[in-house]
């Protein structure tokens, strides 16, 4: 992967909110929410189409975080790409020198694993689904079948809908 390549984050249809050290992204088109830890959120924010990979690495060096090196940035970009949060295609990240997250943890040491990027995604119910009085799959139904949208309560949990 070339150092001069700039990355562009997907920002269309997104609502972005910062909560302490995390960045919450809500995609209005897919009804998915993404929670990015501090490292992944900062990398995503730097993907403005102008900032190169080398400049992203330099940014973390300047703010006094040398443990966030090229491999951590690669891992961040790979996670962002897999979540659909990057616009541009780029060479297969699997071919980088980083063999795995486990190898990176060994290299960085246990204490530095807090610097690893985390991107979590969840499906968010539409307002109509959220307002529904019936309970969905795997929600508790202590009062039986009538509480479940599927009308099927098994062992105290709704199944099938």
Residue frames as a rotation matrix with the C-alpha (Angstrom) as fourth column:
UNK 1
0.591 0.807 0.000 0.00
0.807 -0.591 0.000 0.00
0.000 0.000 -1.000 0.00
UNK 2
-0.183 -0.704 0.686 1.43
0.680 -0.594 -0.429 3.34
0.710 0.388 0.588 -0.92
UNK 3
-0.479 -0.113 -0.870 2.09
0.830 -0.380 -0.408 6.03
-0.285 -0.918 0.276 1.66
UNK 4
-0.981 0.011 -0.195 0.81
-0.064 -0.961 0.270 8.86
-0.184 0.277 0.943 -0.55
UNK 5
-0.571 0.821 -0.019 -2.67
0.397 0.296 0.869 7.42
0.718 0.489 -0.495 -0.90
UNK 6
-0.840 0.385 0.382 -5.46
-0.542 -0.613 -0.575 9.40
0.013 -0.690 0.724 0.76
UNK 7
-0.755 0.633 -0.170 -8.64
0.632 0.772 0.065 7.79
0.173 -0.059 -0.983 2.07
UNK 8
-0.686 0.619 0.382 -12.14
-0.511 -0.784 0.353 9.18
0.518 0.047 0.854 2.08
UNK 9
-0.903 0.421 0.083 -14.64
0.177 0.543 -0.821 8.32
-0.391 -0.727 -0.565 4.79
UNK 10
-0.471 0.844 0.256 -18.29
0.591 0.087 0.802 7.78
0.654 0.529 -0.540 3.94
UNK 11
-0.940 0.114 -0.322 -20.25
0.187 -0.616 -0.765 10.70
-0.285 -0.779 0.558 5.34
UNK 12
-0.652 0.751 -0.102 -23.40
-0.541 -0.368 0.756 10.78
0.531 0.548 0.646 3.21
UNK 13
0.255 0.906 -0.336 -26.58
-0.207 0.391 0.897 9.88
0.944 -0.159 0.288 5.14
UNK 14
-0.198 -0.390 -0.900 -24.66
0.753 0.527 -0.394 9.82
0.628 -0.755 0.189 8.44
UNK 15
0.768 0.271 0.581 -25.50
-0.233 -0.726 0.647 11.53
0.597 -0.632 -0.495 11.69
UNK 16
-0.059 -0.910 -0.410 -22.29
0.464 0.339 -0.819 11.91
0.884 -0.239 0.402 13.71
UNK 17
0.799 0.265 0.540 -22.09
-0.345 -0.534 0.772 12.45
0.493 -0.803 -0.335 17.48
UNK 18
-0.323 -0.921 -0.218 -19.09
-0.098 0.262 -0.960 12.40
0.941 -0.289 -0.175 19.79
UNK 19
0.853 0.505 0.134 -19.58
-0.223 0.119 0.968 10.86
0.472 -0.855 0.214 23.23
UNK 20
0.692 -0.686 0.225 -16.48
-0.297 0.013 0.955 11.29
-0.658 -0.728 -0.195 25.39
UNK 21
-0.340 -0.938 -0.066 -13.84
-0.538 0.137 0.832 9.12
-0.771 0.318 -0.551 23.68
UNK 22
-0.470 0.231 0.852 -16.22
0.574 0.813 0.097 7.41
-0.670 0.534 -0.515 21.25
UNK 23
-0.762 0.276 -0.586 -17.74
-0.589 -0.672 0.449 8.43
-0.270 0.687 0.674 17.97
UNK 24
-0.281 0.765 0.579 -21.29
0.325 0.644 -0.693 7.34
-0.903 -0.006 -0.429 17.19
UNK 25
-0.861 0.044 -0.506 -22.30
-0.483 -0.383 0.787 7.22
-0.159 0.923 0.351 13.52
UNK 26
-0.179 0.864 0.470 -25.91
0.130 0.495 -0.859 6.58
-0.975 -0.093 -0.201 12.53
UNK 27
-0.991 -0.131 -0.022 -26.61
-0.018 -0.030 0.999 5.71
-0.131 0.991 0.027 8.90
UNK 28
-0.335 0.932 -0.142 -30.12
-0.588 -0.324 -0.741 6.93
-0.736 -0.164 0.657 8.08
UNK 29
-0.103 0.266 -0.958 -30.19
-0.962 0.219 0.164 4.90
0.254 0.939 0.234 4.88
UNK 30
-0.350 -0.134 -0.927 -29.45
-0.179 0.981 -0.075 1.49
0.919 0.140 -0.367 6.42
UNK 31
0.664 0.577 0.475 -30.69
-0.521 -0.098 0.848 2.12
0.536 -0.811 0.235 9.99
UNK 32
0.490 -0.606 -0.627 -27.33
0.714 0.692 -0.111 0.96
0.501 -0.393 0.771 11.34
UNK 33
0.904 -0.280 0.322 -25.39
-0.409 -0.786 0.464 2.59
0.123 -0.551 -0.826 14.12
UNK 34
0.392 -0.866 -0.310 -21.62
0.488 0.482 -0.728 2.36
0.779 0.134 0.612 14.47
UNK 35
0.976 -0.214 0.046 -19.62
-0.145 -0.475 0.868 2.97
-0.164 -0.854 -0.495 17.61
UNK 36
0.473 -0.881 0.021 -15.96
0.305 0.141 -0.942 3.79
0.826 0.452 0.336 16.99
UNK 37
0.572 -0.357 -0.739 -13.52
0.773 -0.066 0.630 3.91
-0.274 -0.932 0.238 19.86
UNK 38
0.609 -0.310 -0.730 -11.13
-0.086 -0.941 0.328 6.85
-0.789 -0.137 -0.599 20.11
UNK 39
-0.469 -0.882 0.053 -8.51
-0.075 0.100 0.992 5.44
-0.880 0.461 -0.113 17.73
UNK 40
-0.473 0.351 0.808 -10.94
0.843 0.447 0.299 4.27
-0.256 0.823 -0.508 15.03
UNK 41
0.618 0.767 -0.170 -12.93
0.708 -0.638 -0.304 7.52
-0.342 0.068 -0.937 15.34
UNK 42
0.329 -0.584 -0.742 -9.83
-0.209 -0.811 0.546 9.64
-0.921 -0.024 -0.389 14.95
UNK 43
-0.727 -0.560 0.397 -8.66
0.216 0.362 0.907 7.64
-0.652 0.745 -0.142 11.92
UNK 44
-0.054 0.801 0.596 -12.16
0.982 0.150 -0.113 7.94
-0.180 0.579 -0.795 10.37
UNK 45
0.733 0.344 -0.587 -12.09
0.351 -0.930 -0.108 11.70
-0.583 -0.127 -0.803 10.97
UNK 46
-0.092 -0.875 -0.476 -8.70
-0.286 -0.435 0.854 11.98
-0.954 0.215 -0.210 9.26
UNK 47
-0.564 -0.034 0.825 -10.00
0.671 0.563 0.481 10.18
-0.481 0.825 -0.295 6.14
UNK 48
0.167 0.600 -0.782 -10.94
0.059 -0.798 -0.600 13.42
-0.984 0.054 -0.169 4.43
UNK 49
0.842 0.119 0.526 -9.69
0.500 0.194 -0.844 12.55
-0.202 0.974 0.104 0.95
UNK 50
0.759 -0.596 0.264 -6.61
-0.358 -0.720 -0.595 14.75
0.544 0.357 -0.760 1.45
UNK 51
0.319 -0.631 0.707 -4.74
-0.904 0.021 0.427 13.22
-0.284 -0.775 -0.564 4.39
UNK 52
0.158 -0.362 -0.919 -2.37
-0.607 0.698 -0.380 10.45
0.779 0.618 -0.109 3.34
UNK 53
0.773 0.074 -0.630 -1.52
0.298 0.835 0.463 7.30
0.560 -0.546 0.623 5.25
UNK 54
-0.252 -0.948 -0.195 1.87
0.754 -0.066 -0.653 8.75
0.606 -0.312 0.732 6.23
UNK 55
-0.558 0.093 0.825 0.18
-0.298 -0.950 -0.094 11.90
0.775 -0.298 0.557 7.51
UNK 56
0.623 0.782 0.009 -2.24
-0.351 0.269 0.897 9.83
0.699 -0.562 0.442 9.62
UNK 57
0.455 -0.558 -0.694 0.73
0.759 0.651 -0.025 8.04
0.465 -0.515 0.720 11.19
UNK 58
-0.587 -0.709 0.391 2.48
0.449 -0.687 -0.571 11.41
0.673 -0.160 0.722 11.73
UNK 59
0.057 0.709 0.703 -0.67
-0.427 -0.620 0.659 12.79
0.902 -0.338 0.268 13.40
UNK 60
0.891 0.310 -0.330 -0.54
0.112 0.555 0.825 10.11
0.439 -0.772 0.460 16.10
UNK 61
0.016 -0.957 -0.289 3.20
0.901 0.139 -0.410 10.65
0.433 -0.255 0.865 16.55
UNK 62
-0.513 -0.212 0.832 2.63
0.099 -0.977 -0.188 14.40
0.853 -0.014 0.522 17.03
UNK 63
0.329 0.724 0.606 -0.04
-0.597 -0.338 0.728 13.91
0.731 -0.602 0.321 19.68
UNK 64
-0.337 -0.648 0.683 2.31
-0.935 0.147 -0.322 11.64
0.108 -0.747 -0.656 21.64
UNK 65
0.503 0.523 0.689 0.94
-0.560 0.804 -0.201 8.22
-0.658 -0.285 0.697 20.77
UNK 66
-0.279 -0.734 -0.618 3.81
-0.955 0.147 0.258 6.34
-0.099 0.663 -0.742 19.10
UNK 67
-0.677 0.067 0.733 2.16
-0.109 0.976 -0.190 2.96
-0.728 -0.209 -0.653 19.81
UNK 68
0.541 0.829 0.142 -0.42
0.130 0.085 -0.988 3.84
-0.831 0.553 -0.062 17.16
UNK 69
-0.483 -0.843 -0.235 1.85
-0.259 -0.118 0.959 2.94
-0.836 0.524 -0.162 14.30
UNK 70
-0.606 0.146 -0.782 1.36
-0.795 -0.060 0.604 1.96
0.041 0.987 0.153 10.67
UNK 71
-0.883 0.255 -0.394 -0.04
0.186 0.961 0.205 -1.50
0.431 0.108 -0.896 11.61
UNK 72
-0.573 0.708 -0.412 -2.66
0.523 -0.071 -0.850 -0.03
-0.631 -0.703 -0.329 13.95
UNK 73
-0.380 0.407 -0.831 -3.67
-0.611 -0.785 -0.105 2.43
-0.695 0.467 0.547 11.21
UNK 74
-0.793 0.062 -0.606 -3.93
-0.487 0.533 0.692 -0.45
0.365 0.844 -0.393 8.69
UNK 75
-0.812 0.499 -0.302 -6.12
0.580 0.747 -0.324 -2.36
0.064 -0.439 -0.896 11.14
UNK 76
-0.441 0.653 -0.616 -8.30
0.086 -0.652 -0.753 0.74
-0.893 -0.385 0.232 11.65
UNK 77
-0.484 0.210 -0.850 -8.71
-0.823 -0.439 0.360 1.23
-0.297 0.874 0.385 7.91
UNK 78
-0.890 0.144 -0.433 -9.55
-0.080 0.885 0.458 -2.44
0.450 0.442 -0.776 7.41
UNK 79
-0.661 0.673 -0.331 -12.24
0.658 0.308 -0.687 -2.31
-0.360 -0.672 -0.647 10.11
UNK 80
-0.331 0.523 -0.785 -13.67
-0.276 -0.850 -0.449 0.91
-0.902 0.068 0.426 8.68
UNK 81
-0.687 0.032 -0.726 -13.69
-0.723 0.067 0.688 -0.58
0.071 0.997 -0.023 5.19
UNK 82
-0.892 0.337 -0.302 -15.46
0.315 0.941 0.119 -3.74
0.325 0.011 -0.946 6.33
UNK 83
-0.447 0.753 -0.483 -18.10
0.575 -0.172 -0.800 -1.64
-0.686 -0.635 -0.356 8.09
UNK 84
0.086 0.467 0.880 -18.69
0.979 -0.205 0.013 0.31
0.186 0.860 -0.475 4.86
UNK 85
0.719 0.185 -0.670 -17.42
0.472 -0.837 0.276 3.56
-0.509 -0.515 -0.690 6.36
UNK 86
-0.389 -0.816 -0.428 -14.82
0.003 -0.466 0.885 4.26
-0.921 0.343 0.184 3.66
UNK 87
0.559 0.631 -0.538 -15.76
-0.474 -0.289 -0.832 5.49
-0.680 0.720 0.137 0.18
UNK 88
0.313 -0.499 -0.808 -12.77
-0.939 -0.034 -0.342 4.53
0.143 0.866 -0.479 -1.90
UNK 89
0.993 -0.106 -0.046 -11.57
0.106 0.994 0.011 1.07
0.044 -0.016 0.999 -2.76
UNK 90
0.360 -0.930 0.068 -7.98
-0.933 -0.360 0.017 0.34
0.008 -0.070 -0.998 -2.03
UNK 91
-0.245 -0.531 -0.811 -5.57
-0.579 0.751 -0.316 -2.57
0.777 0.393 -0.491 -2.33
UNK 92
0.567 0.494 -0.659 -6.36
0.097 0.755 0.649 -5.70
0.818 -0.432 0.380 -0.39
UNK 93
0.338 -0.398 0.853 -5.42
-0.851 -0.516 0.096 -4.93
0.402 -0.758 -0.514 3.19
UNK 94
0.958 0.038 0.286 -4.99
-0.172 0.870 0.462 -8.63
-0.231 -0.492 0.839 3.91
UNK 95
0.675 -0.733 0.084 -1.64
0.539 0.412 -0.734 -8.47
0.503 0.541 0.674 2.10
UNK 96
0.557 -0.492 0.669 -0.10
-0.585 -0.804 -0.104 -6.08
0.589 -0.334 -0.736 4.60
UNK 97
-0.427 -0.850 -0.309 2.70
-0.306 0.457 -0.835 -7.20
0.851 -0.262 -0.455 6.89
UNK 98
-0.479 0.349 0.805 0.31
-0.862 -0.014 -0.507 -7.38
-0.166 -0.937 0.307 9.83
UNK 99
-0.892 0.083 -0.444 -0.66
-0.094 0.927 0.364 -11.03
0.442 0.366 -0.819 10.04
UNK 100
-0.032 0.925 -0.378 -3.47
0.627 0.314 0.713 -10.72
0.778 -0.214 -0.590 12.55
UNK 101
0.508 0.315 0.801 -4.90
-0.401 -0.737 0.544 -8.78
0.762 -0.598 -0.248 15.44
UNK 102
0.981 -0.141 -0.133 -3.41
0.190 0.581 0.791 -11.41
-0.034 -0.802 0.597 17.75
UNK 103
0.190 -0.967 0.170 0.08
0.941 0.130 -0.311 -10.82
0.279 0.220 0.935 16.31
UNK 104
-0.029 -0.149 0.988 -0.37
0.106 -0.984 -0.145 -7.09
0.994 0.101 0.044 16.79
UNK 105
0.858 0.373 0.353 -1.39
-0.317 -0.156 0.935 -7.59
0.404 -0.914 -0.015 20.44
UNK 106
0.717 -0.664 -0.212 1.75
0.686 0.620 0.380 -9.66
-0.121 -0.418 0.900 21.02
UNK 107
-0.084 -0.784 0.615 3.87
0.792 -0.427 -0.436 -6.97
0.604 0.451 0.657 19.37
UNK 108
0.055 0.184 0.981 2.30
-0.163 -0.968 0.191 -4.07
0.985 -0.171 -0.023 21.27
UNK 109
-0.930 -0.289 -0.229 1.95
0.153 0.261 -0.953 -5.79
0.335 -0.921 -0.198 24.62
UNK 110
-0.290 0.883 -0.368 -1.15
0.932 0.349 0.102 -6.15
0.219 -0.313 -0.924 26.75
UNK 111
-0.234 0.193 -0.953 -1.14
0.573 -0.765 -0.295 -2.57
-0.786 -0.615 0.069 28.11
UNK 112
-0.800 -0.171 -0.575 -1.05
-0.278 -0.744 0.607 -1.05
-0.532 0.646 0.548 24.63
UNK 113
-0.761 0.547 0.348 -4.05
0.645 0.589 0.486 -3.03
0.061 0.595 -0.801 23.39
UNK 114
0.031 0.772 -0.635 -6.21
0.602 -0.522 -0.605 -0.11
-0.798 -0.363 -0.481 24.51
UNK 115
-0.348 -0.245 -0.905 -4.89
-0.446 -0.806 0.389 1.66
-0.825 0.539 0.171 21.42
UNK 116
-0.888 0.052 0.456 -6.36
0.380 0.641 0.666 -0.96
-0.258 0.765 -0.590 19.08
UNK 117
-0.756 0.635 -0.158 -9.24
-0.639 -0.664 0.389 0.26
0.142 0.395 0.908 16.93
UNK 118
-0.741 0.629 0.234 -12.75
0.456 0.728 -0.512 -0.97
-0.493 -0.273 -0.826 17.65
UNK 119
-0.738 0.613 -0.284 -15.71
-0.654 -0.543 0.527 -0.55
0.169 0.574 0.801 15.30
UNK 120
-0.802 0.547 0.241 -19.00
0.315 0.730 -0.607 -1.95
-0.508 -0.411 -0.757 16.53
UNK 121
-0.811 0.559 -0.174 -22.17
-0.462 -0.427 0.777 -2.05
0.360 0.711 0.605 14.46
UNK 122
-0.730 0.661 0.177 -25.78
0.323 0.561 -0.763 -2.65
-0.603 -0.499 -0.622 15.45
UNK 123
-0.604 0.655 0.455 -29.07
0.495 -0.139 0.858 -2.58
0.625 0.743 -0.240 13.58
UNK 124
-0.928 0.343 -0.148 -31.39
-0.108 -0.627 -0.771 0.11
-0.357 -0.699 0.619 14.89
UNK 125
-0.350 0.863 0.365 -35.14
0.870 0.444 -0.215 -0.50
-0.347 0.243 -0.906 14.69
UNK 126
-0.594 0.271 0.757 -37.17
0.360 -0.753 0.552 1.94
0.719 0.600 0.350 12.66
UNK 127
-0.845 0.306 0.439 -39.34
-0.526 -0.626 -0.576 4.30
0.099 -0.718 0.689 14.72
UNK 128
0.144 0.959 -0.243 -42.42
-0.851 0.246 0.464 2.22
0.505 0.139 0.852 13.84
UNK 129
0.179 -0.151 -0.972 -40.77
0.174 0.977 -0.119 -0.99
0.968 -0.148 0.201 15.05
UNK 130
-0.819 -0.565 -0.098 -39.46
0.223 -0.156 -0.962 0.68
0.529 -0.810 0.253 18.18
UNK 131
-0.642 0.642 0.420 -42.93
-0.759 -0.609 -0.229 2.01
0.109 -0.466 0.878 19.03
UNK 132
-0.068 0.629 -0.775 -44.54
-0.347 0.713 0.609 -1.41
0.935 0.311 0.170 18.60
UNK 133
0.274 0.277 0.921 -46.08
-0.958 -0.006 0.287 -2.81
0.085 -0.961 0.264 21.76
UNK 134
0.993 0.095 -0.073 -45.20
-0.092 0.995 0.046 -6.40
0.077 -0.039 0.996 20.87
UNK 135
0.362 -0.905 0.222 -41.85
-0.563 -0.023 0.826 -7.93
-0.743 -0.424 -0.518 21.73
UNK 136
0.547 -0.259 -0.796 -39.38
-0.782 0.182 -0.596 -9.21
0.300 0.948 -0.103 19.15
UNK 137
0.644 -0.325 -0.693 -37.14
0.107 0.935 -0.339 -12.25
0.757 0.144 0.637 18.85
UNK 138
-0.165 -0.740 -0.652 -35.29
0.672 0.399 -0.623 -13.15
0.722 -0.541 0.432 22.08
UNK 139
-0.551 0.091 0.830 -37.02
-0.531 -0.805 -0.264 -10.51
0.644 -0.586 0.492 24.18
UNK 140
-0.989 0.147 -0.020 -38.50
0.106 0.613 -0.783 -11.78
-0.103 -0.777 -0.621 27.44
UNK 141
-0.359 0.933 -0.004 -42.20
-0.472 -0.177 0.864 -12.67
0.805 0.312 0.504 27.49
UNK 142
-0.982 -0.119 0.150 -43.06
-0.186 0.412 -0.892 -13.42
0.044 -0.903 -0.427 31.12
UNK 143
-0.351 0.927 0.136 -46.81
-0.517 -0.071 -0.853 -13.24
-0.781 -0.369 0.504 30.41
UNK 144
-0.018 0.335 0.942 -46.92
0.349 0.885 -0.308 -15.64
-0.937 0.323 -0.133 27.45
UNK 145
-0.340 -0.147 0.929 -47.60
0.894 0.255 0.368 -15.68
-0.291 0.956 0.045 23.71
UNK 146
0.639 0.727 0.249 -49.66
0.769 -0.603 -0.214 -12.49
-0.005 0.328 -0.945 23.54
UNK 147
0.585 -0.485 -0.650 -46.59
0.011 -0.796 0.605 -10.33
-0.811 -0.361 -0.461 24.29
UNK 148
-0.433 -0.853 0.291 -44.66
0.252 0.195 0.948 -11.57
-0.866 0.483 0.130 21.22
UNK 149
-0.208 0.286 -0.935 -45.09
-0.837 -0.547 0.019 -10.15
-0.507 0.787 0.353 17.70
UNK 150
-0.704 -0.126 -0.699 -44.83
-0.551 0.718 0.425 -13.76
0.449 0.684 -0.575 16.46
UNK 151
0.359 0.846 0.395 -47.32
-0.894 0.189 0.407 -14.89
0.269 -0.499 0.824 19.14
UNK 152
0.688 -0.217 -0.692 -44.79
0.181 0.975 -0.126 -17.57
0.703 -0.038 0.710 20.11
UNK 153
0.317 -0.542 0.778 -43.20
-0.906 -0.415 0.080 -17.49
0.280 -0.731 -0.623 23.55
UNK 154
0.663 -0.192 -0.723 -40.81
0.149 0.981 -0.125 -20.37
0.733 -0.025 0.679 24.33
UNK 155
0.130 -0.604 -0.786 -39.11
0.942 0.322 -0.092 -20.76
0.309 -0.729 0.611 27.70
UNK 156
0.392 0.150 -0.908 -39.91
0.675 -0.717 0.173 -17.15
-0.625 -0.681 -0.383 28.56
UNK 157
-0.498 -0.587 -0.639 -38.51
-0.078 -0.703 0.707 -15.60
-0.864 0.401 0.304 25.36
UNK 158
0.607 0.695 -0.385 -40.16
-0.404 -0.147 -0.903 -14.55
-0.684 0.704 0.191 22.08
UNK 159
-0.489 -0.724 0.488 -39.07
0.143 0.485 0.863 -16.55
-0.861 0.491 -0.133 19.06
UNK 160
-0.337 0.291 0.895 -39.67
0.893 0.399 0.207 -16.23
-0.297 0.869 -0.395 15.35
UNK 161
0.196 0.440 0.877 -40.14
0.809 -0.577 0.109 -12.50
0.554 0.688 -0.469 14.86
